[in-house]
């Protein structure tokens, strides 16, 4: 006798105008099915096949009538399918419908699944009760009888209920083309080898599939390095079209990709540390296309790797560093600042959390540094809060409603409604300034003040860059983890940036923040569930997002809105004003260089030493130079006046923790160390050409050494770690 325990649990639902994807969330997340061909062992991603003339022809076949499967109990205890999916068939959260009253359900209106002979497809299934045996048949010969040779899966066991199982099933190579009926059947705790026999517990579901005709060709070629013509091993060749195929090159740089479905493709050659190459190819039946690639590689070098400056209080100055690409391929680079000597353990600490004042549709959020504003997706109201989270009031703007996420450019606010129109709004005077058409539908949106551009997308569409005229400046795809975005924020303050942060309706609480490297658009791998940072209960999903400095004095805030529930802020980085970089990202062709301006500002700073590191990143990854920067705010003589080079002298290692080796062409009679205020802090009298200078008594920082000999005085800079 089948026994079970019935648990009755309370379920609480909050429906306050939350905008989410619901069934689409599940559908999109599981649609990324992988197929593996038994013919070539290649990885194939799900095709976006259209229903063409062939499909229209075969769909005219009349509905087939199969035997009626029999169950004495059927679905009454949840034994049937809850989810069933393959290719174009996506029957999620169906429950055990028991449509015929005895455990037999027909979903002939779904799909059909378009399947190719010789290919293996992932079937995704779950049941409402464990220990289920599953068998699947396809009536390939359309005789309305399901026979042993028409089984494509036999007695696959799903041990647990409510778990999505994925099983790979091969379609035989010699089956008839056209539309056929497929039956998937379950039986509890026993064999399910008969499509019609009477069982006690379980369900049978019928669907249509279309077995398509296909023509195949091949592609081969050789990958070499442009610099020396040598073969490139382990380069990845990817074809993207109806399917996606992928192979890697052999030790001699060659590759061979066989049994490619006929059609037009984009061929991409990639290898870590080298530029990605893309070209178009056409695959024709029984032909082998030759496509060779030559890999290019940029380099990255920065001159110089150390910058120091002394300023009087309330003065400014600029220094230039040069970034160079001496390679033979293009380089994308970015630069970010890290203020050294600061506590970095506070990254992503909670700064504040405030309950929303209204709810019932509050989704978008942005700030101008004076107030926090939210928008309503199902109305025309904007809501205003002070920086302590107190609700101030609401206002409307004529001609604007249903705004989702928002962005701020220092003067005006911007937002979209999930369509391509972007609204430029004056929140101080409550007027619509203008509108323009973006090259994408805009739900999540962020503004990059460094380049005067926007980033936007709609749920899981590609993230598009565009300017205030709506000009498309490029795009990158979402993923592999992040999708279903509702909010974006631009961040050039965090170490390793600039970054685009996304607030996504994925993860356990549907409140996941995801870090994306710019300009490449590649996820860094850092993600965080906002619900784990908040002290209050989180019921609803991700809304808008922003980044802004000095909401908490001296800090950058990454802020967002849990729809209808919480306004929150997390710490990103220190907010400082004494140094800035312009530009902080760019692209360089091979053999070119670019000057970068470091702007120093000693306004309202205390006397003393200010230190930072500039971290450069490169795409492709060919290095990460670090520039050490020091600004000394001091009154009186600058130590820069001490520099002199009258004879050759070497000091190593530099930097060092406690001692330096000095090697001189002439004997050194005296050595003095000066700090960046120009003060003498240490003196020694070595009287030799090679000696150790012990700095154990000095604090970490940058110092100037004055070395005296019979030929005069030489000054050198050292860094004590």
C-alpha positions as a printed Julia matrix, in Angstrom:
721×3 Matrix{Float64}:
   0.0    0.0     0.0
   1.34   3.42   -0.91
   1.72   5.55    2.23
   2.36   9.24    2.6
   2.42  12.11    5.1
   0.29  15.15    4.43
   1.82  18.43    5.61
  -0.34  21.55    5.72
   1.83  24.65    5.69
   0.72  28.29    5.79
   1.65  30.26    2.7
   1.89  34.03    2.8
   1.82  36.05   -0.4
   2.44  39.73   -0.84
   0.92  41.14   -4.01
   1.64  44.84   -3.94
   2.1   45.64   -7.58
   5.42  43.82   -7.92
   6.58  43.68  -11.53
   8.23  40.35  -12.25
   8.49  37.77  -15.01
   6.52  34.97  -13.29
   6.32  31.98  -15.65
   8.64  33.67  -18.11
  11.35  33.64  -15.46
  11.29  29.86  -15.29
  10.82  29.48  -19.01
  13.81  31.59  -19.95
  16.08  30.1   -17.32
  15.64  26.54  -18.49
  15.46  27.2   -22.2
  19.24  27.18  -22.49
  19.28  23.48  -23.25
  22.46  21.83  -24.52
  22.42  19.15  -27.15
  25.31  16.81  -27.9
  25.6   15.16  -31.29
  26.43  11.46  -31.2
  27.96  11.99  -34.6
  30.77  14.42  -33.72
  30.92  14.83  -29.9
  30.55  18.58  -30.39
  28.63  20.86  -28.07
  25.5   22.28  -29.68
  23.33  25.01  -28.21
  19.59  25.07  -28.75
  18.65  26.42  -32.21
  16.25  29.23  -32.85
  14.5   27.34  -35.66
  11.62  28.98  -37.48
   8.56  27.06  -38.64
   9.18  27.22  -42.37
   7.48  25.72  -45.43
   8.62  22.25  -44.43
   6.96  22.54  -41.05
   3.81  24.0   -42.57
   3.59  21.0   -44.86
   4.03  18.32  -42.23
   1.67  20.0   -39.74
  -1.18  19.26  -42.11
  -1.03  15.62  -41.04
  -4.23  14.64  -39.23
  -4.19  14.09  -35.47
  -3.14  10.54  -34.65
  -5.14   8.47  -32.22
  -3.07   6.31  -29.9
  -4.3    3.76  -27.4
  -5.71   5.15  -24.17
  -3.35   4.58  -21.23
  -5.08   3.27  -18.14
  -4.53   4.13  -14.47
  -6.68   3.08  -11.55
  -5.55   6.0    -9.37
  -3.57   8.14  -11.79
  -2.7   11.63  -10.62
  -4.7   11.77   -7.43
  -1.57  11.56   -5.28
   0.67  13.69   -7.53
   2.46  10.87   -9.35
   2.41  12.46  -12.8
   4.54  15.06  -14.54
   4.78  18.53  -13.02
   7.26  19.72  -15.65
   8.12  18.37  -19.1
  10.31  20.07  -21.71
  12.32  19.29  -24.81
  13.34  21.75  -27.53
  10.25  23.85  -28.41
   7.99  22.0   -25.95
   8.02  23.83  -22.61
   5.31  22.52  -20.3
   6.38  23.83  -16.91
   4.28  23.86  -13.75
   1.49  21.96  -15.47
   0.77  19.74  -12.5
  -0.7   16.31  -13.05
  -3.7   17.56  -15.0
  -5.48  14.21  -15.29
  -7.39  15.74  -18.2
  -9.24  12.57  -19.18
 -10.06  11.62  -15.61
  -7.73   8.65  -15.43
  -4.17  10.07  -15.71
  -3.99  10.78  -19.43
  -3.17  14.32  -20.63
  -2.72  15.6   -24.18
  -0.8   18.81  -24.92
  -0.92  18.71  -28.7
  -1.13  22.49  -28.9
   2.38  22.91  -27.43
   5.51  22.95  -29.57
   5.9   20.88  -31.61
   9.49  19.97  -30.77
  11.63  20.09  -33.9
  14.16  17.26  -33.74
  16.88  16.13  -36.14
  17.89  12.5   -36.75
  21.2   11.53  -35.18
  21.14  14.28  -32.58
  20.82  13.99  -28.84
  18.39  16.27  -26.97
  17.96  17.08  -23.3
  14.59  16.12  -21.86
  13.8   18.02  -18.66
  11.21  16.45  -16.36
   9.91  16.48  -12.79
   7.09  14.65  -11.04
   4.98  15.32   -7.98
   5.85  12.01   -6.3
   9.18  10.18   -6.11
  10.28   6.78   -7.4
   8.78   7.28  -10.85
   9.74   5.14  -13.86
   9.57   7.08  -17.15
   9.38   5.74  -20.71
   9.0    7.8   -23.9
   7.82   6.63  -27.32
   7.52   8.37  -30.71
   5.17   6.91  -33.3
   7.73   7.24  -36.1
   5.74   5.23  -38.68
   2.41   6.87  -37.8
   0.58   3.53  -37.49
  -1.0    4.61  -34.19
   0.81   1.82  -32.34
   3.76   2.41  -30.04
   6.21  -0.46  -30.42
   9.45  -1.53  -28.81
  11.6   -0.05  -31.59
   9.86   3.32  -31.15
  11.07   3.75  -27.57
  13.58   6.56  -27.19
  13.78   6.32  -23.36
  13.06   3.25  -21.25
  12.39   3.11  -17.51
  14.36   6.19  -16.54
  14.0    6.48  -12.74
  13.26   9.86  -11.12
  13.9    9.12   -7.46
  12.76  12.41   -5.91
   9.7   14.55   -6.38
   9.9   18.22   -7.36
  13.42  17.86   -8.82
  14.14  18.81  -12.44
  15.87  15.81  -13.99
  17.73  16.17  -17.29
  18.3   13.1   -19.46
  19.92  13.02  -22.91
  17.97  11.11  -25.55
  19.21  10.28  -29.05
  16.89  10.46  -32.04
  17.62   7.48  -34.35
  19.29   8.39  -37.63
  16.98   6.35  -39.89
  13.53   7.52  -38.78
  10.85   8.95  -41.07
  10.62  12.7   -41.53
   7.47  14.56  -40.59
   5.12  15.09  -37.66
   4.62  12.28  -35.15
   2.93  11.79  -31.79
   5.2   11.39  -28.75
   4.02   9.8   -25.49
   5.79  10.19  -22.14
   4.49   7.92  -19.39
   5.22   7.41  -15.68
   4.59   4.51  -13.32
   5.26   4.52   -9.59
   7.78   2.02   -8.2
   7.72  -0.31  -11.2
   8.44  -0.84  -14.87
   6.69   1.42  -17.38
   7.34  -0.52  -20.58
   3.81  -0.6   -21.97
   2.22   2.5   -23.53
  -1.34   1.26  -22.9
  -1.37  -1.18  -19.97
  -3.14  -0.49  -16.69
  -1.03   0.94  -13.89
  -2.09   2.23  -10.48
  -0.22   5.53  -10.02
   1.16   7.8   -12.73
   0.36   9.84  -15.81
   0.77   9.71  -19.6
   1.24  12.89  -21.67
   1.02  13.15  -25.46
   2.79  15.8   -27.6
   3.65  16.43  -31.23
   7.21  16.33  -32.54
   8.51  17.1   -36.02
  11.44  15.09  -37.35
  13.15  17.41  -39.82
  15.3   16.77  -42.85
  18.81  18.18  -42.73
  21.84  18.68  -44.95
  25.32  18.84  -43.5
  28.74  20.19  -44.46
  32.14  20.58  -42.83
  34.66  23.28  -41.97
  38.42  23.02  -41.54
  41.36  25.33  -41.27
  44.57  26.35  -39.53
  45.14  28.93  -36.82
  48.53  30.67  -36.68
  50.09  33.59  -34.84
  50.44  36.73  -36.97
  53.69  37.67  -35.21
  55.69  34.6   -36.28
  53.46  32.35  -38.4
  53.71  29.46  -35.94
  50.66  27.23  -35.32
  48.33  28.13  -32.46
  47.28  25.12  -30.4
  44.2   25.1   -28.14
  42.49  27.98  -29.91
  38.69  27.72  -29.84
  36.69  27.85  -33.05
  32.96  28.55  -32.59
  30.23  28.58  -35.22
  27.03  30.39  -34.28
  23.87  30.13  -36.36
  20.95  27.71  -36.22
  23.14  25.71  -33.86
  26.38  26.56  -32.09
  29.35  24.26  -32.73
  32.71  24.41  -30.97
  36.11  22.71  -31.42
  39.7   23.43  -30.38
  42.81  23.35  -32.54
  45.37  20.55  -32.43
  49.05  20.99  -31.6
  49.75  21.82  -35.26
  47.09  24.55  -35.23
  44.59  22.68  -37.41
  40.94  21.93  -36.72
  38.18  19.96  -38.42
  34.49  20.45  -37.67
  32.18  17.91  -39.32
  28.44  17.41  -39.79
  27.49  21.07  -39.51
  23.89  21.84  -40.36
  23.73  23.66  -43.7
  23.29  27.42  -43.41
  24.95  30.76  -42.66
  27.09  31.13  -39.54
  29.38  33.51  -37.69
  32.77  31.89  -37.16
  34.76  33.08  -34.14
  38.35  32.2   -33.28
  39.47  32.93  -29.73
  42.34  32.16  -27.39
  43.11  33.58  -23.98
  45.42  36.55  -24.24
  44.74  37.14  -27.94
  42.22  39.18  -29.92
  39.0   37.45  -30.9
  38.49  37.16  -34.67
  35.02  36.97  -36.24
  33.95  36.31  -39.84
  30.92  35.01  -41.75
  30.87  31.55  -43.36
  28.29  29.57  -45.34
  28.05  25.81  -44.91
  26.75  23.88  -47.93
  25.74  20.26  -48.29
  28.59  17.73  -48.62
  31.19  20.51  -48.95
  34.14  21.35  -46.71
  34.77  25.06  -46.17
  38.33  26.16  -45.42
  38.6   29.03  -42.95
  42.02  29.99  -41.61
  42.69  32.48  -38.82
  45.69  34.55  -37.74
  45.75  35.53  -34.08
  46.81  39.03  -33.11
  47.92  40.12  -29.66
  48.2   43.57  -28.13
  50.54  44.58  -25.33
  50.03  47.03  -22.49
  52.71  49.26  -21.0
  52.4   52.36  -18.86
  55.01  55.11  -18.61
  55.67  55.72  -15.81
  54.79  53.29  -13.03
  55.45  55.82  -10.28
  54.11  59.36   -9.99
  54.77  61.73   -7.11
  53.9   65.37   -6.65
  54.07  67.93   -3.87
  51.39  70.61   -3.66
  50.81  73.53   -1.38
  47.38  73.51    0.3
  44.43  74.51   -1.92
  46.37  74.17   -5.17
  45.94  71.8    -8.14
  48.21  70.24  -10.73
  48.16  67.66  -13.54
  50.56  64.87  -14.39
  50.59  62.77  -17.57
  51.13  59.03  -17.85
  51.14  57.27  -21.21
  49.59  53.92  -22.01
  51.12  52.1   -24.98
  50.1   49.16  -27.17
  53.2   47.88  -28.97
  51.52  44.69  -30.17
  49.84  43.83  -33.48
  46.22  43.76  -32.31
  43.71  46.18  -30.72
  43.64  46.71  -26.95
  40.72  47.68  -24.72
  41.94  49.09  -21.41
  40.48  50.52  -18.23
  41.96  52.14  -15.13
  40.69  52.3   -11.57
  41.92  53.94   -8.39
  42.57  52.36   -5.02
  43.32  54.71   -2.17
  45.97  52.83   -0.18
  46.22  52.64    3.56
  42.41  52.41    3.83
  40.31  49.61    5.26
  38.83  47.67    2.33
  37.01  45.12    4.47
  33.88  47.29    4.43
  33.1   46.49    0.77
  29.4   45.6     0.47
  28.66  46.37    4.1
  25.11  47.6     4.67
  24.98  51.4     4.94
  21.22  51.83    5.29
  17.83  50.18    4.78
  14.57  52.14    4.81
  11.03  50.85    4.3
   9.28  52.43    1.32
   6.72  55.1     2.06
   3.98  54.05   -0.37
   4.45  50.71   -2.17
   1.86  49.39   -4.59
   4.2   49.69   -7.58
   7.42  51.43   -6.39
  10.17  49.98   -8.56
  12.65  52.55   -9.95
  15.15  54.48   -7.85
  17.78  57.21   -8.3
  19.39  60.03   -6.33
  20.89  63.45   -7.0
  22.78  63.45   -3.69
  20.13  65.61   -2.01
  17.09  63.35   -2.17
  16.26  59.78   -3.12
  13.52  59.38   -5.74
  11.44  56.33   -6.65
   9.07  55.69   -9.54
   5.9   53.68  -10.0
   5.63  51.15  -12.8
   1.81  51.06  -12.74
   1.12  54.78  -12.33
   2.41  58.31  -12.96
   3.72  59.15   -9.48
   7.29  59.82   -8.41
   8.08  59.62   -4.68
  10.63  61.72   -2.82
  12.66  60.73    0.29
  15.32  62.57    2.25
  18.72  60.91    2.74
  17.58  59.46    6.07
  14.78  57.57    4.34
  11.95  59.82    5.48
   9.11  60.06    2.98
   8.76  63.67    1.8
   5.95  63.5    -0.76
   5.02  62.74   -4.36
   4.78  64.57   -7.66
   3.89  63.89  -11.29
   5.33  65.04  -14.6
   2.93  65.71  -17.44
   3.39  63.22  -20.26
   5.33  60.71  -18.14
   4.09  57.56  -16.44
   5.07  53.94  -15.72
   8.81  54.67  -15.4
  10.94  51.7   -14.38
  14.63  52.11  -13.48
  16.16  55.6   -13.63
  19.53  57.28  -14.28
  20.94  60.73  -13.39
  23.51  62.79  -15.34
  24.13  65.51  -12.76
  21.28  67.69  -13.99
  18.37  65.6   -15.3
  16.86  62.19  -14.62
  16.25  59.58  -17.33
  14.03  56.51  -17.49
  12.03  54.21  -19.73
   8.82  52.23  -19.56
  10.16  48.96  -20.93
   9.91  50.39  -24.46
  12.44  52.29  -26.58
  11.43  55.83  -25.55
  13.77  57.46  -23.0
  12.31  60.34  -20.97
  14.59  63.21  -19.88
  13.04  64.74  -16.74
  13.61  67.76  -14.5
  12.68  66.58  -10.99
  13.22  70.02   -9.41
  10.64  71.74  -11.63
   8.58  68.62  -12.38
   8.73  68.98  -16.16
   9.52  66.74  -19.11
  12.62  68.16  -20.82
  12.69  65.92  -23.89
  12.42  62.37  -25.18
  14.57  60.34  -27.56
  14.44  56.85  -29.02
  16.99  54.37  -27.74
  18.22  51.43  -29.85
  16.71  49.03  -27.3
  13.72  48.72  -25.01
  14.71  50.3   -21.7
  13.82  48.8   -18.34
  17.18  48.8   -16.55
  19.26  51.91  -17.3
  22.51  53.53  -16.07
  24.48  56.62  -17.05
  28.27  56.68  -17.54
  29.38  60.23  -16.76
  32.92  59.52  -17.96
  31.83  58.81  -21.54
  28.41  60.56  -21.51
  26.59  57.37  -22.54
  23.84  55.1   -21.25
  23.59  51.34  -20.74
  20.13  49.78  -20.93
  18.25  46.57  -21.63
  14.85  44.96  -21.1
  14.92  41.91  -18.83
  17.4   39.55  -20.57
  17.99  41.32  -23.88
  21.53  42.4   -24.82
  22.84  45.41  -22.88
  23.13  48.28  -25.37
  25.33  51.38  -25.14
  23.93  54.59  -26.62
  24.27  58.36  -26.38
  21.67  61.07  -25.79
  20.87  61.14  -29.51
  19.96  57.45  -29.35
  23.0   56.38  -31.39
  23.82  52.69  -30.96
  27.4   52.46  -29.66
  27.56  48.67  -29.34
  26.17  45.95  -27.11
  27.04  42.82  -25.17
  24.96  39.84  -24.15
  23.83  39.13  -20.61
  24.94  36.03  -18.73
  26.08  33.49  -18.0
  24.51  34.08  -14.57
  22.93  37.48  -14.8
  19.63  37.97  -16.63
  16.16  39.38  -16.0
  17.64  42.73  -15.01
  15.52  45.51  -13.54
  18.23  47.99  -12.5
  21.72  49.11  -13.59
  24.35  51.37  -11.97
  27.68  52.63  -13.33
  30.68  52.41  -10.98
  34.16  53.84  -11.66
  35.19  53.93   -7.99
  35.63  50.25   -7.15
  39.06  48.67   -7.56
  39.4   46.98  -10.94
  36.62  49.04  -12.56
  34.9   50.62  -14.24
  31.97  48.26  -13.69
  28.32  48.06  -14.55
  26.26  46.67  -11.69
  23.04  44.84  -12.48
  20.12  44.14  -10.14
  18.53  40.92  -11.35
  15.44  38.87  -10.56
  17.48  35.67  -10.22
  18.89  33.71   -7.32
  17.22  32.53   -4.14
  15.43  35.77   -3.32
  15.27  37.21   -6.88
  17.39  40.11   -5.57
  20.85  39.37   -6.98
  23.41  42.07   -7.75
  25.92  41.16  -10.45
  29.21  42.86  -11.32
  30.02  43.35  -15.03
  33.44  44.49  -16.25
  33.54  47.43  -18.64
  34.13  47.93  -21.48
  34.14  44.19  -22.25
  30.69  43.46  -20.75
  32.0   40.27  -19.14
  30.68  39.17  -15.75
  33.46  39.2   -13.15
  31.92  36.34  -11.16
  31.07  38.52   -8.17
  27.41  38.27   -7.19
  25.51  39.01   -3.98
  22.0   38.25   -2.78
  20.79  41.55   -1.31
  18.39  39.7     0.98
  21.38  38.35    2.92
  22.39  41.93    3.81
  19.01  43.26    4.89
  17.71  42.8     8.43
  14.07  42.91    7.37
  12.17  40.14    5.61
  12.33  40.25    1.81
   9.2   39.12   -0.04
   9.44  40.93   -3.36
  11.84  41.12   -6.29
  14.65  43.36   -7.56
  13.78  46.86   -8.73
  15.97  49.82   -9.73
  19.57  50.6    -8.78
  21.98  53.56   -8.48
  25.56  54.43   -7.43
  26.46  57.75   -5.82
  29.21  59.23   -3.59
  28.95  60.82   -0.15
  25.41  59.86    0.79
  27.46  58.5     3.64
  30.32  61.01    3.95
  33.55  59.68    2.49
  31.98  56.61    0.89
  30.44  55.46   -2.38
  27.0   53.84   -2.15
  25.52  51.14   -4.36
  21.81  51.53   -3.73
  18.64  49.86   -4.87
  15.0   49.11   -4.24
  13.34  45.83   -3.33
  10.05  46.49   -5.07
   7.45  47.93   -2.67
   9.54  47.04    0.39
  13.07  48.33    1.0
  15.35  51.16   -0.06
  18.87  49.89    0.61
  22.48  51.03    0.32
  25.73  49.03    0.33
  29.27  50.38    0.55
  31.32  50.32   -2.65
  34.52  52.27   -2.01
  36.02  55.39   -0.47
  34.85  58.62   -2.04
  37.84  60.92   -2.49
  38.5   64.11   -4.42
  42.29  64.55   -4.34
  42.99  62.54   -7.52
  41.06  61.73  -10.69
  41.87  60.01  -13.99
  40.81  61.15  -17.45
  40.08  59.14  -19.49
  39.68  56.0   -17.38
  39.12  53.6   -20.29
  39.69  53.4   -24.01
  40.86  51.41  -27.03
  44.26  51.4   -28.74
  45.23  49.95  -32.08
  48.54  48.14  -32.3
  51.51  50.48  -32.38
  49.68  53.43  -30.81
  49.63  55.18  -27.44
  47.4   57.49  -25.41
  48.08  60.11  -22.75
  46.14  59.91  -19.49
  45.79  62.95  -17.25
  46.11  62.55  -13.49
  44.48  65.56  -11.87
  45.61  66.37   -8.32
  43.58  68.66   -6.05
  44.79  69.7    -2.59
  41.72  71.78   -1.81
  40.69  71.63    1.85
  43.17  68.83    2.61
  45.28  68.52    5.74
  49.05  68.59    5.41
  50.46  65.13    4.85
  50.98  62.26    2.45
  48.2   60.89    0.21
  48.78  57.61   -1.61
  46.94  55.63   -4.27
  47.45  52.89   -6.8
  46.1   53.01  -10.36
  45.22  49.52  -11.58
  45.09  48.98  -15.33
  43.16  46.06  -16.84
  43.3   44.88  -20.44
  41.03  43.04  -22.87
  42.3   40.64  -24.02
  44.17  40.03  -20.79
  47.82  40.84  -21.57
  48.79  42.36  -18.26
  47.71  44.51  -15.32
  50.19  47.36  -14.76
  50.01  49.23  -11.45
  51.02  52.87  -11.1
  52.0   54.02   -7.61
  50.87  57.59   -6.92
  51.83  59.9    -4.09
  50.69  63.45   -3.39
  52.34  65.36   -0.57
  50.49  68.39    0.75
  53.15  70.56    2.37
  54.04  74.17    2.92
  57.51  75.38    1.92
  60.17  73.77   -0.24
  59.23  70.84   -2.4
  61.51  67.82   -2.31
  61.34  67.84   -6.1
  63.93  70.64   -5.86
  66.46  68.11   -4.52
  66.65  65.92   -7.62
  70.09  65.64   -9.21
  71.89  62.93  -11.22
  75.67  63.58  -11.18
  76.91  59.95  -11.15
  75.55  56.43  -11.58
  74.0   54.7    -8.58
  71.62  51.76   -8.11
  69.34  50.98   -5.17
  67.59  47.61   -4.86
  65.23  46.0    -4.09
  62.87  48.94   -4.42
  60.25  48.86   -2.9
  61.48  47.07    0.21
  60.28  46.56    3.76
  63.3   47.3     5.94
  66.61  47.54    4.05
  68.01  48.58    0.66
  71.25  47.64   -1.07
  73.13  50.64   -2.47
  75.64  50.11   -5.29
  77.52  53.21   -6.47
  80.18  53.98   -9.06
  81.88  56.16   -6.45
  82.25  55.75   -2.68
  79.35  57.24   -0.72
  80.39  59.31    2.26
  76.95  60.21    3.57
  73.33  59.2     2.96
  70.27  61.14    4.2
  66.6   60.12    4.01
  63.96  62.85    3.66
  60.22  62.45    3.97
  57.77  64.17    1.62
  57.62  67.23    3.84
  61.35  67.71    3.09
  62.36  66.75    6.65
  65.55  64.79    7.39
  64.49  61.58    9.14
  67.57  59.31    8.95
  71.32  59.71    8.23
  74.24  57.26    7.83
  77.96  57.49    6.91
  78.85  54.33    4.94
  82.1   55.35    3.16
  81.89  52.61    0.51
  80.55  51.71   -2.94
  78.33  48.77   -1.84
  76.43  48.77    1.45
  73.01  48.16    3.05
  70.86  51.07    4.15
  68.64  49.97    7.07
  65.21  51.67    7.17
  63.59  49.58    9.89
  62.93  52.69   11.98
  61.0   54.46    9.23
  57.27  54.22    8.57
  56.01  52.86    5.25
  55.87  55.48    2.52
  57.92  57.24   -0.15
  61.25  58.85    0.76
  64.03  60.72   -0.99
  67.65  59.64   -0.44
  70.48  62.2    -0.76
  73.75  60.38   -1.45
  77.0   62.36   -1.19
  80.3   61.48   -2.88
  83.4   63.21   -4.1
  81.55  64.01   -7.36
  78.6   65.65   -5.65
  75.12  64.68   -4.45
  72.63  62.33   -6.1
  68.98  62.01   -5.06
  66.99  58.8    -5.41
  63.44  57.85   -4.53
  62.67  54.74   -2.44
  59.41  53.14   -1.35
  59.17  51.45    2.06
  56.35  48.92    2.16
